[in-house]
Amino acid sequence: MDLFGPTFVKSRNKKSYYLVIIDDYSRFTWVFFLATKDETSPILKTYITGLENQLSLKVKVIRSDNGTEFKNIDLNQFCGMKEIKREFSVPRTPQQNSIGERKNRTLIEAARTMLADSLLSIPFWAETVNTACYVQNRELKFNLFSVSQMCDKKNIVLFTDTECLVSSSDFKLHDESQVLLRVPRENNMYNVN
């Protein structure tokens, strides 16, 4: 896992950071957006508890850098209670956390490309990072279980473009097409700008 930020421009939801968590076996990725680094511990604790309750999976090891957001009393107590082993990289050695660092770079590069292609403004960076994560989780990976096994769903998603134009039904307010920003996570509502 790794924390990216702070960004120069805050997202539309006033977030400046994102936490990326990667499953070591499948490389399935989760992204959580934060306003400050202090939000890392509660988000990580909620994520681990949800993973154990919903998917009946036990987190055995957490690998991260030496950032204070990962190395604190709150997470030490939580991981001790859950019997989770912690592995930290040596300070100023991002190569030891290469999977997290590479995933951050891949997500940011994909988000920049989507922002440039869709002509959206920079405050939409969080939505494009979220979409990039969604798309990358659904890429075909050989000899690994699929998203359908991770999410307990049987779905096949085909992507043809990063931009989906949606015509506005209210022509009094908008007389131009709009851009679909992301696919829904928990509900069937889409975010359109």
N, C-alpha and C positions, 0 to 999 in steps of 0.2 A: 504494500500500500504506500501511497505517497500523497502529499498535499501540494497543490499547485497554487501559487499566488504570492502576494496580492497582485491583482491585475491593475493596470493604469485606469481602466474604465470599469465602473461597477455595472453589474447586470441590471436588467429592468427591475429585478426583485431586490436590488441593493446588496448583491453578493459580490465578494471580491476574491474568494477562494473556492477551490473544489477539492474534495477528497476522493481519490480513486482507489478502489479496493479490487484486487485481482485474485481470482481463484488460481492457485498454483498449478493444478492439474489441467483444468479445461481452458484456462485463461478467460473465463467468463468475467465480465467487469461490471462493477456498480459505481455510479458517480453520485456524490452528494455535494450540494452547493452550500457554502457557509459565508456569513458576513465577517466573522472573525475566527482566528485560530482556536479560540476558547471553546467553540462549538464542536470541536473534533471528538472529545471524550463522550459526551452524551449521544452523538450520532453513532459512534462506533459501538457503544454499549447497546443501543437500540437495534442496530444492524445484527450484531452477534446473537442477541436474544431472539430476534425474529427469525434468523436463519435456523437456529436450533428448534424453535417451536413450529415453524411452518414446513420446513423441509426435513426435519429430523436429522440434521447434519451437525456434527460437533466440530467446532473450530479448535484445531490442535496447536497451530503455530501462527503467530503474527510476526511478519518481517517488515521492518520499516527503517527509516533513517533515525538519527539521534535527535530529532526535533523535540522541543519541549511539549508540543501538542501530543506526542506519542509517549514521551517519557515523563510521566507525572504520577503523583500519589493515587489519584482517582483511578487511572487505568491499571496501575500496579495492583491495587486492591481487587479490582474487578477480575483481572486475569488470574490472580492468585486464587480467588474464590471459584472461578470456572476451570482452574487447572490448565490454563492456556500458556504455552511456552512462548517467550518473547525473544526475538532475534533483532539486534540493532546493527546497523552498518557502522563502520569506523567514521568518525567525523571528517567532513570534506572529502569523502570517497563515494561519489554517487554511483560508481561502477558496481558497488556491492548491492545496490538496490536497483539494478539495471532494468528489471522487468517493470517496476513502477515508473521509473524515469522514462523509459521508452514508451510506455502506454500514454503517459502525459504528453510527450512530444507528438505521438501519433494522433491523439485526440485534438490537440491544439492545431496541428497542421490541417486536419480534416475540417475543423471548425472554421479556420481562416479561409479555406477554399470554399466552403459553403456560403460564408458571409460574402465573399467576393462575387461568387456566381449568382447569388440571389439578390445582390445589391441592398441587403439589409444593413442597418447601422450597427456599430460596434456594441452597443448595450445588449444586443441579442446574442452575445457570445455564449451565455449559459445554455440557451435553447439549442444552439448549434452543437455545442459539446455534448449535450444530452442526446441529440439525434445521432451524432457520430458514434457514440457509445452503443446506442440501440442497433445501428447498422452493423458495426463491427462485431457485436455479440451474435449476429445472425449469419456471419460469413461461414462458409464451409471449412471445417477443420478436419483433417484426416485422422482416423484412429482415436477420436475423442467422442464422448457423448455429446448430444446436441442440445440446443436451447430447449427443445421440447422435453427432454429429460430433466433439465435444471428447473424449468418453470412448470413442469407437469402439464404441458399443453402440447397439442399436436397441431402445429401450424407451419406453413411454408410461406415465406414472404419474399417477393421478388421486387428488387429495387431497380428502377430504370433511370432515375434522376434525383438529385438532391432537392430539387425545387418542384413544388406542386402548386400550380396556380388554381385559385378558387374564386369563382365570380361571386360578387357581393349581391345579395338579393335586395338590399336596401339601397336603391340607386339615388335616393335623396341625400344620403350621407357619403357614399363612396361610388364614384362612377368608373372605377378601375378595378382590375383584378387584385387579389391579395395572395399572400404566400402562406402555405401551411408550414408552421414552425416545428412541430414535433408530433409524434404519435403518443397516444395516451399510455400512462403507466398503470394506474389503478382503476380509471373510469373510462367511459366511452366519449369523453369530451375532448375535442381537438383545439389546439391553440392556433388561431389564425390572425395574421396581421395584414 
